[in-house]
Amino acid sequence: MVKVYAYEDNDAIAESLAKFIIQQQDAILATKEQFTIAISGGSLISILAKGLLKNKDIKWSKWVIYFSDERVVPLNDKDSNFGAFEKEVLQPLAHENLIGPTVVTINESLVHSKDHKTDQQIAEEYEASLPEHGIDLVLLGCGPDGHTCSLFPGHQLLSESNLNVAALYDSPKPPPRRITLTLKYLAKSGTICFVATGSSKQTVLKEIFGHSESKLPSAIVNGLAEDVKGGVCWFVDNAAVEGVEVEKLQY
Ligand SMILES: O=C1O[C@H](COP(=O)(O)O)[C@@H](O)[C@H](O)[C@H]1O
């Protein structure tokens, strides 16, 4: 079953999400040396910054951080998911004089090519850096159109069954060139956790949780709950789930 944890505002989500992440981290580090986590871009990053920075229970030196999707732009571009995470989390963390996490980015030296084959090479190289058996914890966003990672409604990549990471050149949300984890690889995740906030998400969440046949990418990921050992859950604010028929839990 997909669990939905609902809170009044972003501060409360940030605090509970951090507790959830630490619990996942500790469970994994009790069995192996490193904790692998995938981060998405967009609104998730500032919630992570709020909950994780200055949190003494995060074992940053044991984290290996991947990106659920990435825009094919230079890493310091305003559109880069890594760039946003670096600005909001990694740079402030560097001031704390800690041994930081390992962060796996796309090969920036290839982003200036306009050849689609090069984007495929970026995706292939990223795929080669991923753990074969899946990432321990994958944090996802959900756009108002129901996209997650860079998997967009109706896009052909939803039926990609060979690749773990794929390139696309026609993202309906700018920028158009991106790479993304595929549904095939997401199904291998240890745990999947969505974060969605704000009233702009209400309509899409009504469809995702109200129509079991929904073909929206985020609804398809909910459908992976049986394959994903730790399950699929959502951290939302009350505005996002107003009028959505779900059991609202607290973590
Ligand atoms: O383009 C993207 O959008 C989604 C959703 O972002 P949000 O701001 O609506 O939460 C994000 O998860 C994804 O990583 C990003 O590339």
The ligand as a Tripos MOL2 file, in Angstrom:
@<TRIPOS>MOLECULE
LIG
   16    16     1     0     0
SMALL
NO_CHARGES

@<TRIPOS>ATOM
      1 O1         11.5450   19.0880  -14.0410 O.2       1 LIG1
      2 C1         11.4950   18.5510  -12.9460 C.2       1 LIG1
      3 O2         10.3300   18.6000  -12.2260 O.3       1 LIG1
      4 C2         10.0340   17.6160  -11.2360 C.3       1 LIG1
      5 C3          8.9250   18.1920  -10.3530 C.3       1 LIG1
      6 O3          9.3410   19.4170   -9.7950 O.3       1 LIG1
      7 P1          8.4490   20.2430   -8.7520 P.3       1 LIG1
      8 O4          9.1510   21.5710   -8.6200 O.co2     1 LIG1
      9 O5          7.0680   20.3670   -9.3440 O.co2     1 LIG1
     10 O6          8.4530   19.4850   -7.4670 O.co2     1 LIG1
     11 C4         11.2740   17.2110  -10.4770 C.3       1 LIG1
     12 O7         10.9740   16.1530   -9.5990 O.3       1 LIG1
     13 C5         12.3430   16.7860  -11.4800 C.3       1 LIG1
     14 O8         13.5070   16.3240  -10.8300 O.3       1 LIG1
     15 C6         12.6990   17.9760  -12.3170 C.3       1 LIG1
     16 O9         13.7140   17.7150  -13.2590 O.3       1 LIG1
@<TRIPOS>BOND
     1     1     2 2
     2     2     3 1
     3     2    15 1
     4     3     4 1
     5     4     5 1
     6     4    11 1
     7     5     6 1
     8     6     7 1
     9     7     8 2
    10     7     9 1
    11     7    10 1
    12    11    12 1
    13    11    13 1
    14    13    14 1
    15    13    15 1
    16    15    16 1
@<TRIPOS>SUBSTRUCTURE
     1 LIG1         1 GROUP 0 **** ****
